[in-house]
């Protein structure tokens, strides 16, 4: 009878059985006539125990001399061991080395300290490490929770284009591409404008995909390519945006706490900070935010946009995300609906994460009046012809509508407690980094 191959994640339910595990050598500890290979397979790490007297000499010697990250298939019997990772160990009965990393060209990432540039140059290998593995597992959980929230609350996923004919968030951060017949197109900054069209067809929609900003920023919060989830709702207002944003964040944090506590522990994340993320979130106006910042010594003046330091100062006052609404029209995109009681501010909101992680959600109510939208397009010096289809949405059954965008990488950085967003995605793209 063939020995069953299992994953390390399943090992706890196979105690007492002889199994096969296919993976890579994570580390190797030696103690006289016993060696302890740590094997990883992508689902976890298991400690194996190889006793010289219980194995053919050739098998023991091969294990004893095995190099880090060599690929192998280990056969053995699982037994319970409370002190071991995962609560089980595997007593080795046999091993098949699939590929042995040569000693002349060893695995470059060793247990010693490495600089960030070195690790980023070897990102394709760095993601195998315990810390990076934990981060990307949590990222997966966050993405799964985001999809589950929208899928279970009546939203339809509709994909939007990567190539677009015009700017959505301002012309200064567009990546320009040569299309066919010398036509110029741009990598999308946001799927929002197309979302507004699909919301008029489906009521409540979301898009989830990569977005691009040609922003020459080297801060710890910026990537040139990042993933964003963007819901859009017909017959909706700014208050609907606040409600959905709050529900989404609480839902995502709860799911990570439920399913990824071991990974959070690996990252030494303070779980009490995440357990405090409960509704309701505090809500303040832009006016109040400026007053708070000035009282803390910020040089911000009314009408200015908040920088990273300002967002950090604001978040110091709260143990959960804070919503700041009604920003000046001059610092927001052309499509924001003015406040009817105060046209110099718009019906928009930013959600700032606690602990200094900055804006994780931005959105609000969109202009639904045709003439006002034309005026805003002209004021922003945008090409009218590129927005003809967008203006059609205000001619054929226009309704108040609203939505927002949430950046996945900033959300991951906050929930994981990371210093920089470069660790939140498998292969980050930054101002001076396009490889590996």
N, C-alpha and C positions, 0 to 999 in steps of 0.2 A: 504494500500500500504506500502510495506516495506521501511524503511528508508535506503537510500543508504550509504554504507560504502566507505569513500574516504581516501586518504592519505593527510597528512598535506601539502605536496607540491602542491596538487591540490586545496587547500582550496580557494585560491584567485578567482578561476573561479566558485565557488559555493556560492558566497555572497547572503544572503537572503534566503538560503535554509536550511532545517533541515537535518542534516547529522549525521553519526556515525563515530567516529575515535577510532581505537584500538591502544593502545600504553602503555606507562609507565609513571609514575609520575616523572618528572624531578625535580620539585621543587614546593613548596606550600607556598603562601603568604596569610596572614590573615589580615582582616581589619574589625573588628566588626562583622556585620551580612553579610559580603561578604567575600568569599574566592576566591583566584586566583590560581587555579592549572595550572602549566606549564606542558604540556603533550608532550612527544616526541614519534615518531613512526618509526624512522630510516630515514625518508625523511625530517624531520624538527621538529621544536618546535612551539607549538601554545599556546597562553595564553587563558585559559578558565575563565569565570566569573560565579560564583555560588552565587545567591542571596537567602538568607534564606527564604524570604517571597514568593519566586516563586517556592520553591521546597518542597516536603514532608520532614518533620523533620528528618526522618531516613536517607534520601538521603543526606541532608545537613550535618548531623552529621558524616556520613560515610566519606564524602569528607573532612570535616574539620579535621578529625583524621587520614587521610591516610598517610602512611609512604613513604619515598623516594624509588623510583624504584618499587613500587607496580604496578602490571599490571592491566589495566582497559580499559573498553570500554565506551566512553563518547558519549552521544547523546545531540545535541543542534542545535541552529540556528547560522549560521555564519553571521557576519556583518563586514563592513569595519571599520577599526580603524588604522589611520595613525601611531599612536604612538606605536602600538603593533608589535612584531616580525612578519614579513611577511605581515603586513598591514591588518590583519584580526584577530578577536577574536571570540570565540565561547561562546554563552550564554547557560549555561548548563540547560538541561531539564531532564536528567536522567543519571545514571551511573551504570555500572556493574563492580564490582571488581572481577577480575579473580583470582588474588593471592595477598594477603596482606603480605608485608614484616613484620615479627613480631617485635614489639618494643624491645623484649628481645634479638634479634639478628639483629640489624639494619644494613642497607647498610653501608659497611665499608669506602667507599670513600665519605667524607663529604666536604663541601665548605672550610674547613680549609686547611692549607698547609700540604702536606704529603711529606716525603722523596722519592727519586727516587727508592730506594730498595723496599719500601712499595708498591709504585705504580706498579713496575714491578712484584712483587709477586702477585698483583691483576690485572694483565694485562687483564685478561678475563672480568673484570668489568670496568677497566680504559678506554677501547675503547668506552664506552658509553658516555664519557664526550665530551663537545662541541669542545674542542681543538683537541682531538684525532680523533673525528668524521670528523673534517675538513681536517686533514692530510690524513686520509684514503680515503676520497672522492677525494682529489686531486690526490692521488696515482692512484685511479681508472681512473681518467681523463687522466693521463699521459700514463697509459697502453693502454687505448682505442685509444689515439692519435698515439702512437707508431704503433699499429696494423693498424690503418687507413693509416698512411703514407706508410708503406710497401705494404699493400694490394692494394693501389691506384697507386703504382709505379712499378708494374710488378713483385713483389717478391712473391714466393710461400712459404707458411709456411710448413716446414717439421720438425717433432719432432725428437729429437736425444736421445740416451740412457742416463739413469741416472747411470746405472752400466757400467763401462768401464774397459778394461783390462790393461790400462797403463796411465801414466801421460800425461797431455797436457801442463801444466804450471809449471812443475818442480816437482820432487819426494818428496820434503820436506813438501808439504802441502796436501798430499793425505789422505783421510779417507779410511782406509782399511776395507773390509767386508769379512766375510766367505761366499762363495757361495756353491753350491752343490759339494760333493765329495772333500772337502777341497781345492777347487779352490779359489784363492785370486782374488777379484775384488775391484774396487774403486768407490767411489761416484764421479760423474763427476765434473771436475773443469771448464769445458767449452764444448760446443757442436761443437766447431769450426772444429775439424778434420773431424767429420762426415758431417758437413756443406760443407766442400770442396768436399766430394763425391757427395752430393746431388746437389751442384752447377754445377758439370760436367754433371748432368742429366737434370737439369731444367734451368740452366743459372743464374738466380738470386733467392736466397732463404734466408729464415731467420728461426731461431729457437728461441723459447722464453720459458724459464723454469728455474727451480731452479738449482743453482750450489753451490758447496761446497769447502771450503778451510780450511784445518786443520792448520790454522795460529794462533799461540799463541799471538795474538795481542789484546790489550785492548784499542786501540785508538777509538776516536769518529767516525771514518770512516769505521770501520771493523765489519762485521758479519761473522759467520762461514757458514751460509746458506743464500744465497741471490739470487735474480732473475736477469737474464741477457737476453737481446735481442742481437742476433748475426746474422747480415746479412753477406752473402758471395756472391761474384759475379765472374763469369767466364769472361775471356777476360777483366780484370780490373787491374788498377794500383793503386799506392799510391794516385794519384790525384783524382781518383774516390772515394776512401775512404774519403778523405777530403770533397769532394763535398756532398756526401750522409750524412756524419756526420753533416755537417753544416745545410743542409736542414732539417734533422730530428730534431735537437735541436730547430731551429727556429719554425718549425711546432708545436712541442710539447708545447713550451712556449706560443705561440700565442693561442693555444686551451685552455690552462689553464686560460689565461687572459680573453678569451671570455666566458668561461663557469663556472669558479670557483672563480670569484671575491669576492663573499660573504665569501667563506671559507678562501681566502687569507686575507681578512679584519679581520676575526676572529683571525687569526694568527699574526695580526699586521705586515704583510709583507710589505716592502717598494716596492710598485708597480712600481715605476720609475726604480728600478734596473732591473726588468723583462722587462719593456717596452723598455729598451736599447738593448735587445738581438735581434740584426738584423744582417743580412749578409752585408758585408763579415766579417769573423772573422780574427783577426790578425794571421799571420803565422811566426814563427821564427824557426831557426834550434836549435838543441841541443847545438851546439857550442855557438851560441849567448845567449842561456839560461844560460849556465855556466858562461859566461862573465857577464851577468846581475846579477846573484846571487853573484858572487865574489865581484862585485861592491857594493852589499848591505851588505857585511860582512859574507856571507855564506862560510863555509869551504869546500864546494864541489870542487872536482877536476875532470878534464876530465876523463871519464871512469866510474864514479860513478853514481848510480841511484839516482833519486831525492826522498827525504823524504817528509813527509807532510809539514814541515816548508818551504822547498825549493819551493814546489808547491804553498804555500800561498804567499811567497815573489814574485814569478813570476806573480801571478794573480793580485797583487796590482797595476800593471802598466796598467791594461786593464779594461774596463767596460763591457766586454763580454767574452765569452770563447776564450782562446788562444790555437792555435795548435802548438805543438812542435814536429818537425820531425827529422829523421835521428839520432837515438840514437846509441851508441856503440853496436856492435854485442854482446859483453860480458854480457850486462845487459838485453838482450831480449831473447825470447824463440827460440828454435832450428829451427823453421819453417820459420823465417823471411828471406826474400830475401835480400841479400847484395846489396848495391848501386854499380852498375857496374863501376862507376867512382871513387869509394872510398870504397873498400871492408871491411874496418874496421867499417863501419856504415851500418845500415840496413834501408830498405824502410818502416819504421814504423812511426806512429804518435800517440801521446797522446793528448787528448783534456782536458784542465784544466778549470774547471768552475771558474767564478769570485768569489770574496768575500771570498776566502780562502777555497773553498769546494773541491779542489783537482781534481784528474783525474776522469772524468765521462765516457770517451771513450778511448779505446786503440785498435789499430789495425794496419793494413798495408798490404803490398804485401807479398804473400807466395812464398816459393821456389818452382819452377816448374821443375827444373832439377833433374833427378833421382840421378845421381852420387853425386851431391852436398848435396842432402837431406840425402843420406846414410852417407856421411861424417859427417854431423851435428848430426845425431842420435848417431853415434859412439862417437863423441866428448862430447856429453852430457851423455854418459854412460847409454843410454836407451836400453831396450831389443829389439833387431832387430825384433825378431819374432812377437812381439806385433804390429809392424807397417808394416807388410807385405802387408796388405790390403791398407794402406795409401800410400805405395810406388807404388802400382799398379796404382794409379791415375797419376803417372808420367811416366808410361809405356804405357798406353792406351789413347792416345789423350790428353796429357798434354798441358795446355795453361797457360799463365800468369793469375793469379787470386788474389783477395784481399777481405778483409772484416774487421770487427771490432766487439767489444763487448761493450755494454753500460750497466752499472749497474743501475738497477731501483732505488735501495734504495739511492744511492748517488745523483741521479738525483732528487728524491723526497726531500731529505734533502736540496739541493740547492734551488729548486724552492719554497719550503715552508719557507726557512730561518731557519732551525732547527740546534741546537747545536750538536745533536748526531743522528746517524742513527737508534738508537734503537726505535725511535718513527715512523719510516717510514714503518714498516711492522707490521701486527697485532700481531704476536707472534715471537719476535726476538730470534735468537739463537746466543749466544755470548760465549766467552771463559768459563765463569763460570755460564752460564744460559741456561738450557734446559727445564725449566718449567715456566709458565703453558703451 
